[in-house]
Amino acid sequence: MSQVHGEDYDFNQLFGGSIMSPVPPPYGVFARLRAERPALRMKGWMEDSHLVTRYDDVVQSLKDHETFSARGNGRGIGIVLGRTILEMEGLEHRRHRRIVMPFFSPRGLRGDVQAFAESTTHELIDRFAADGRADLVSQFAFTYPIRIIAKMIGVPIADFEEFHHWAIDLISVAVDPVKGFAAAKSIVDYLRPILAARRDDPRDDLLTVLLNAEVDGEKLDEEEVLRFLRLLLPAGAETTYRLAGTALFALLTHPDARAEVAADRSLLPAFIEETLRWDSPVQVISREVTRDVEFHGYRIPKGDLANFSIGSANRDPSHFEDPDRFDLHRANKGDHVSFGLGEHFCVGAHLARTETRVALDALLDRLPNLRLDPAQACGVVGFAFRSPDRLPVLFG
């Protein structure tokens, strides 16, 4: 017999902390849930919200766009972003996504984008290369991707740290709505005069494309352009900043893999894929259920949110052998679901991979004997989003 809710679990008690930074890391809890309660409702999270943790359930559901609708994003991040491709579906989604895809495709990322990523990497490393120590989160990873996405779009940013803090506050609106809405306003206030200037001075960049783009014969209005920018700039900053930080942590805590990658840089793409599987930057994808559905006797009612645990799926032993182990040569590491699946597969996936590969390659070249500072503890933290919050290192 199916049950709608059964026993509710308290989020804070189950994970030992808040939604943004539970202690300890969630993977032991996920293992227990996959075995005992692969779908459940939790108190202290989002209202009418359920967590699904098994790999097969996550994969099959994310491919079923009719039953699990992306419009559920409008009840989360959409309250500050406005209506974006995150919550659009079908033809509307495809028409809007088509506007930006050429800039984020593998072909679009060759040449100028890769060259700018390389020059940005070296510019940041130059600032601390002579010091013998650094925090690779605050001094490198935190502003590295926002510099690149801003350049691609054509948005001049004077203070990258301030802008990235706005991005974090915006994406974290569920945790602190006041900060989230304030950040959204700050970003819009910053962007409006840039839009006005670009109309008078068109350039070969994504911002000019957005200002001239048409959907169904109608140009995007200013608010629609701002919605794209509120999505692309924070997303471009957040995902890669977290991926780069976690990849660096993995590199510095797995000496055998690090030695192989240092000797053979063609292994960097495989290293990045295993990092994405091992500890995904984005841990949860939400969908609104369009009809009553059942997972292993547990019923989720129509209209509720199903939250698919990417982190749990990527460590499901039914699909990944010895899943808690970082394995550079894992045959099926590319089966991870860290960028989503189907029509809502992450637009910026190729960019995140490119930026991370460029960064790791340069850091290995530029910082000899790179190692974690043994006097300062660090690790990967977070629930909905995960990455190191600091990465103190020594080198030379």
C-alpha positions, 0 to 999 in steps of 0.5 A: 500500500502506498503512503503519501507522507508517512513519517516526516523527517526533520531536515536539521536532525537528519543532516545535522545542520542547515540546508546550506551547510550540514555537518557532517557531509551528507553522503552517509545519510544518503546511503541510509536513505537509499537503502531504507527510504529512497523517497521521503518528505522532510520538515524544515525544508521547502513546503510540500517537498520530497527528496528522491535519492536513488540513481535510477529514480533520478535518471528516469524522472529527469528524462520524463518532462511531462510528469516532472515539470521544470516549472517547479523552478518558478517556486524557488529561484524563479521568485528572484530571477523571474521567468527564465529557461529554467522553468520554461518547457517545450517550444518556449524553452527551445526558442529561448535556449536557442538564443544563447546556445551558440555561445556555450557550445564547444565550437563557441568556446574555442579560440577567444574564450579559451585564450581569455580563460588562460590569460585570466588564470595566469593573471590571478596566479601572478598575484600570489605566485611569489608568496609561497602560500595562498587560499585558492578559493578566495584568491583564485576560484572565487572570481575566476569564472565570473571574469570569464562569463562577464567577458563572454556576455560583454558586461564590464564589472568593476568589482568582481568580488562584490558581484559574485557575493550578489550572485551567491545571495541571489542563488541562496534566496531560499535561505535568506530571502531578504538578501536574495531580493536585495542582491537581485535589485543590486544586479539589475541596478548595475546592469540597466545603464550597461544595457542602455550603453550597448544599444547605442554601441553594439558589439560582437558579444552575447549582450548585443545578441540578447538585445536584438534577439526575437522570439515569435517575431517579437524582440526581447524586452528589457526585462526579458534581457535582464532575466537572462543576465540574472540567470547567466551571470550568477550561474556562470560564476557559481557552478565553476567556482564550486567545481574548480574548488572541489577539483583542486581539493580532490587533486590535493587529497588524492596523490596518486591521481594527482601524480598521473594528471601532472604527468599526463594532462590528457587525463584532466577531462577524466579527472574533472568528470570524476570530480563531478561525480564524486562531489557535484557543485549543485546537489539538488534539482527540483521538479513539480509533479504533474500527477500523483507518482509513486517511488517504491510504495511512497506517493508524491501528490500532484502539485508537490515538488520532487527534489532529486538528489544529484549527490546521492545518485552520483554515489549510488552503489547500484550504478557506481562501484565503490562510489565513495572512492575517487577513481580517475579510471572509473569506466562509467564516471561520465554517467553522473547527473551533475549537469542534469539530463534531457532538455534542461541539461546545463547550458554552461556544462562545456564552459565549466569543464573548459574553465576547470581544465584550463585552471588545473593545467595552469596551477599545476604548471605554475605552483611547484610542490603544491600542497594543502597547508597542514596547519589549516583545516579545509574540506568540501561543505554545503548541502544544496551547493557544495565546494570548499569554502577555503583552500589554504595551500603552500607551494615552492 
